[in-house]
């Protein structure tokens, strides 16, 4: 009888082994599937009869353990922008059942946005992540700060794009770096205010408000409604003196789009005036900047020092007329004007002129910054003996746009590309890891859940800590090794056959014993 049960234990155990191997082979094509490894163990033995030396006889075999292997399957290209694959063993996507809020984990990254804007699995579970802190991103852009990681806000939540429109962003910074030809002849000087001849002759009521500039360049800027305006900067050479060269500059918008204090006057459209001082080597070494104070815009005495912000560059105030309703004046917006020169003191020199009129005829009065505190950027306005041209012209504003595509990078940051040409980070995908992932419980539909043996999930971001990176436009294939599984299948089949022989042999022995009685 014991021999029969030993053989039966083998039939049961190796039948389970064949089932496990068959399941692995059946899931060879399952996305992100992790094969199961079955191990066998012997059953409790009994003392051999008639011996006194502790000899034992085995009682058969049983399934010892079944665990999930965590090796990475092959990474295959996919056509969906939200298809993702984790590049190493450390990390599982976190998804939630919207019906009962139960959290699951998966290596199957075949995701897509549903009609409600949720990023979901093929069975409708919602992918989890963090929303990007848009205010922090915007502040970093405006300050020129480089972010090491994408800032997020709040806790892990459903990844959902609620609004497929990117709101307009009013321009807050303009970069205008040019080369001004040093061989240019100086303009005829205004003997009273020679450094503002171009401004003095400016007439907003004329079809050509600026008639005596040596060079001009334009950039598109945007108001708070996303309306587009053309910002034009004019340059005029004033004079050479003591090896230095002085230029006047003037920043303008079309007069009919100016809703500020100069609107309706001959100076409408002028936002900032100032001077640039170049060394004999053609390097920009100082500048001044003035904006209207709200008094008489035609008087240089009412053009006062522009505010110097924390980046050490001057700001101008722009009040635009709405593009959608010409009778509406929008709120004033501050715009940095970057020539490439800044001050580390974040303020004008104590000796700087407080109004444009204070410069008068004094070349030395054009020093707005403390000379020892000036900082030249990599792309800075210059004064070389070549033709005048624009080195860098850009602004940070944009009109509103509609979402046209999404993508994910190796850090798990989901970004949207919009019809206005802008790309914005929207969410960061959350990943989970476990101390013992081999004992995660299979829930079906490529879902796993935590168990007491696996430990609780540790949540983090791709490419941080122990977590591996994410590959977009890719899916992880099953890690089933078909060759190994076929060898296992043959071995298990032979083991099953052998144990069946044990059963039939024991049965024949019992029949012989019954024949003795007869």
URNORZI-V909927 format. One record per residue. N is the residue number from 0. SS is DSSP state (A for helix, B for strand, O for the rest). NEAR is the number of other C-alpha atoms within 10 Angstrom. D_FIRST is the distance of its C-alpha to the first C-alpha in whole Angstrom. Layout:
N:SS:NEAR:D_FIRST, N:SS:NEAR:D_FIRST
//
This chain:
0:O:11:0, 1:A:12:4, 2:A:18:5, 3:A:21:5, 4:A:15:6, 5:A:19:9, 6:A:25:10, 7:A:19:11, 8:A:20:12, 9:A:25:14, 10:A:25:15, 11:A:15:16, 12:A:23:18, 13:A:25:20, 14:A:16:21, 15:A:16:23, 16:A:24:24, 17:A:20:26, 18:A:13:27, 19:A:19:29, 20:A:25:30, 21:A:15:31, 22:A:13:33, 23:A:23:35, 24:A:20:36, 25:A:11:37, 26:O:18:39, 27:O:18:41, 28:O:13:44, 29:O:18:44, 30:O:22:47, 31:O:26:46, 32:O:26:42, 33:O:25:40, 34:O:24:37, 35:B:18:34, 36:B:15:32, 37:B:16:28, 38:B:13:26, 39:B:14:23, 40:B:12:21, 41:B:14:18, 42:O:15:16, 43:O:11:16, 44:O:12:15, 45:B:12:14, 46:B:13:16, 47:O:13:15, 48:O:10:15, 49:O:7:18, 50:O:9:20, 51:O:8:23, 52:O:8:24, 53:O:10:22, 54:O:12:20, 55:B:13:17, 56:B:13:14, 57:O:15:13, 58:O:18:11, 59:O:22:12, 60:B:20:16, 61:B:18:18, 62:B:18:21, 63:B:12:24, 64:B:11:27, 65:B:15:29, 66:B:16:33, 67:B:17:36, 68:O:17:38, 69:O:16:42, 70:O:14:43, 71:O:21:46, 72:O:24:46, 73:O:15:49, 74:B:17:53, 75:B:14:54, 76:B:15:58, 77:O:16:58, 78:O:10:61, 79:O:16:61, 80:O:17:63, 81:O:24:60, 82:B:22:57, 83:B:29:56, 84:B:32:54, 85:B:29:53, 86:O:21:54, 87:O:16:51, 88:O:17:48, 89:O:21:50, 90:O:30:50, 91:B:26:49, 92:B:23:52, 93:B:26:52, 94:B:28:52, 95:B:20:52, 96:O:16:51, 97:O:12:55, 98:O:8:53, 99:O:7:51, 100:O:11:53, 101:O:11:49, 102:B:18:49, 103:B:23:47, 104:B:25:47, 105:B:22:47, 106:O:26:48, 107:O:25:49, 108:O:27:53, 109:B:21:54, 110:O:22:56, 111:B:19:59, 112:B:18:62, 113:O:15:62, 114:O:7:65, 115:O:9:65, 116:O:14:65, 117:B:20:62, 118:B:22:60, 119:B:24:56, 120:O:23:53, 121:O:15:52, 122:O:10:51, 123:O:18:54, 124:O:23:52, 125:B:27:56, 126:B:28:56, 127:B:25:57, 128:B:27:60, 129:B:21:63, 130:B:25:66, 131:B:21:69, 132:O:16:72, 133:A:16:75, 134:A:12:77, 135:A:15:76, 136:A:18:76, 137:A:13:80, 138:A:11:81, 139:A:13:80, 140:A:14:81, 141:A:15:85, 142:A:12:85, 143:O:10:83, 144:O:10:80, 145:O:9:77, 146:O:11:74, 147:O:6:71, 148:O:9:69, 149:O:17:69, 150:O:17:70, 151:B:19:68, 152:B:13:68, 153:B:9:66, 154:B:10:62, 155:B:18:60, 156:B:17:60, 157:B:22:60, 158:O:24:62, 159:B:20:64, 160:O:18:68, 161:O:9:70, 162:O:10:73, 163:O:13:73, 164:B:15:77, 165:B:20:78, 166:O:15:81, 167:O:18:84, 168:B:19:85, 169:O:22:88, 170:O:24:90, 171:O:21:90, 172:B:22:90, 173:B:21:92, 174:B:19:93, 175:B:23:96, 176:B:22:96, 177:B:23:99, 178:B:21:101, 179:O:25:105, 180:O:19:107, 181:O:22:110, 182:O:13:112, 183:O:17:113, 184:O:13:116, 185:O:16:117, 186:O:17:118, 187:O:13:121, 188:O:16:121, 189:O:16:122, 190:O:10:124, 191:O:12:123, 192:O:18:119, 193:A:20:119, 194:A:30:115, 195:A:26:114, 196:A:21:117, 197:A:28:114, 198:A:25:113, 199:A:17:117, 200:A:15:117, 201:O:21:114, 202:O:20:115, 203:O:21:112, 204:O:14:115, 205:O:10:115, 206:O:8:113, 207:O:10:113, 208:O:19:112, 209:O:17:112, 210:O:12:115, 211:O:17:115, 212:O:18:111, 213:O:19:111, 214:B:20:107, 215:B:18:104, 216:B:16:101, 217:B:17:98, 218:B:16:95, 219:B:18:93, 220:B:25:93, 221:B:22:91, 222:O:26:92, 223:O:20:90, 224:O:17:89, 225:O:21:88, 226:O:21:92, 227:B:18:93, 228:B:17:96, 229:B:14:98, 230:B:20:99, 231:B:18:101, 232:B:21:102, 233:B:20:106, 234:B:23:107, 235:B:26:111, 236:B:28:112, 237:B:24:115, 238:B:19:116, 239:B:17:116, 240:B:10:117, 241:O:8:117, 242:O:9:114, 243:B:17:112, 244:B:23:111, 245:B:25:111, 246:B:24:110, 247:B:25:110, 248:B:26:107, 249:B:24:106, 250:B:21:103, 251:B:22:104, 252:O:20:102, 253:O:16:104, 254:A:22:107, 255:A:15:106, 256:A:20:102, 257:B:24:103, 258:O:23:103, 259:O:22:104, 260:O:19:107, 261:O:23:109, 262:O:19:108, 263:O:15:112, 264:O:15:114, 265:O:19:115, 266:O:26:112, 267:O:26:109, 268:O:29:106, 269:B:27:106, 270:B:25:103, 271:B:25:104, 272:B:27:107, 273:B:24:107, 274:B:25:108, 275:B:27:106, 276:B:25:107, 277:B:22:107, 278:O:16:107, 279:O:16:109, 280:O:12:106, 281:O:19:105, 282:B:18:102, 283:B:24:102, 284:B:21:103, 285:B:23:104, 286:B:25:104, 287:O:26:106, 288:O:29:104, 289:B:25:106, 290:B:25:105, 291:B:28:107, 292:O:16:108, 293:O:12:109, 294:O:12:113, 295:O:15:115, 296:O:20:113, 297:O:18:116, 298:O:13:116, 299:A:22:115, 300:A:16:115, 301:A:19:113, 302:B:24:110, 303:B:21:108, 304:B:25:106, 305:O:24:102, 306:B:20:99, 307:B:20:97, 308:O:16:94, 309:O:13:91, 310:O:17:90, 311:O:22:94, 312:O:24:95, 313:B:28:98, 314:B:25:97, 315:B:24:99, 316:B:18:99, 317:B:26:98, 318:O:21:99, 319:B:27:98, 320:B:23:100, 321:O:21:97, 322:O:17:96, 323:O:10:95, 324:O:8:98, 325:O:12:101, 326:O:10:102, 327:O:12:100, 328:B:16:100, 329:O:18:96, 330:O:14:95, 331:O:15:97, 332:B:16:94, 333:B:16:94, 334:B:20:94, 335:B:22:94, 336:B:21:96, 337:B:22:95, 338:O:24:97, 339:O:20:95, 340:B:22:97, 341:B:25:96, 342:B:25:97, 343:O:15:94, 344:O:17:96, 345:O:18:95, 346:O:22:99, 347:O:25:102, 348:O:15:105, 349:O:10:107, 350:O:12:110, 351:O:20:109, 352:O:21:111, 353:O:20:110, 354:B:21:112, 355:A:27:112, 356:A:18:116, 357:A:16:116, 358:O:23:115, 359:O:19:119, 360:O:16:120, 361:O:11:118, 362:A:18:116, 363:A:10:114, 364:A:15:113, 365:A:25:110, 366:O:21:108, 367:O:26:106, 368:O:27:103, 369:O:17:103, 370:A:12:104, 371:A:10:101, 372:A:15:99, 373:B:20:98, 374:B:18:95, 375:B:16:95, 376:O:12:92, 377:O:8:91, 378:O:15:92, 379:O:21:96, 380:O:26:99, 381:B:26:101, 382:O:25:105, 383:O:17:105, 384:O:13:108, 385:O:12:106, 386:O:13:106, 387:O:20:104, 388:B:15:101, 389:B:15:98, 390:B:14:95, 391:B:16:93, 392:B:16:93, 393:B:15:90, 394:B:20:89, 395:O:18:86, 396:O:22:87, 397:B:24:86, 398:O:22:86, 399:O:18:83, 400:B:18:80, 401:B:17:77, 402:B:19:74, 403:B:13:73, 404:B:13:70, 405:B:18:68, 406:B:19:66, 407:B:23:64, 408:O:16:64, 409:O:17:62, 410:O:19:62, 411:O:23:61, 412:B:25:65, 413:B:23:65, 414:B:18:69, 415:B:22:71, 416:B:18:74, 417:B:19:76, 418:O:15:79, 419:O:15:82, 420:O:13:80, 421:O:16:79, 422:B:16:75, 423:B:17:74, 424:B:20:70, 425:B:21:69, 426:B:27:65, 427:B:25:63, 428:B:24:59, 429:B:23:57, 430:B:27:54, 431:B:20:51, 432:B:22:49, 433:O:19:46, 434:O:12:45, 435:O:15:41, 436:A:25:41, 437:A:17:38, 438:A:20:37, 439:O:20:39, 440:B:18:37, 441:B:16:38, 442:B:11:40, 443:B:7:40, 444:O:13:43, 445:O:20:44, 446:B:21:44, 447:B:21:42, 448:B:18:42, 449:O:19:42, 450:O:14:39, 451:O:9:39, 452:O:14:38, 453:O:17:40, 454:O:15:43, 455:O:16:46, 456:O:20:48, 457:B:12:51, 458:B:18:54, 459:B:18:57, 460:B:22:59, 461:O:25:58, 462:O:16:60, 463:O:11:60, 464:O:9:58, 465:O:14:54, 466:O:23:54, 467:O:20:55, 468:O:21:58, 469:B:25:58, 470:B:23:59, 471:B:23:60, 472:O:20:60, 473:B:21:57, 474:B:28:53, 475:B:26:50, 476:O:22:47, 477:O:24:44, 478:O:22:42, 479:O:24:40, 480:O:13:40, 481:A:13:39, 482:A:10:38, 483:A:10:36, 484:A:18:34, 485:A:14:34, 486:A:12:32, 487:A:16:30, 488:A:20:29, 489:A:12:28, 490:A:15:26, 491:A:20:24, 492:A:17:24, 493:A:13:23, 494:A:17:20, 495:A:22:19, 496:A:14:19, 497:A:14:17, 498:A:22:14, 499:A:17:14, 500:A:14:14, 501:A:20:11, 502:A:20:10, 503:A:14:12, 504:A:15:11, 505:A:19:7, 506:A:15:9, 507:A:12:11, 508:A:14:10, 509:A:13:8, 510:A:11:12, 511:A:12:13, 512:A:11:12, 513:A:10:13, 514:A:9:16, 515:A:7:17, 516:A:6:17, 517:O:6:20
//
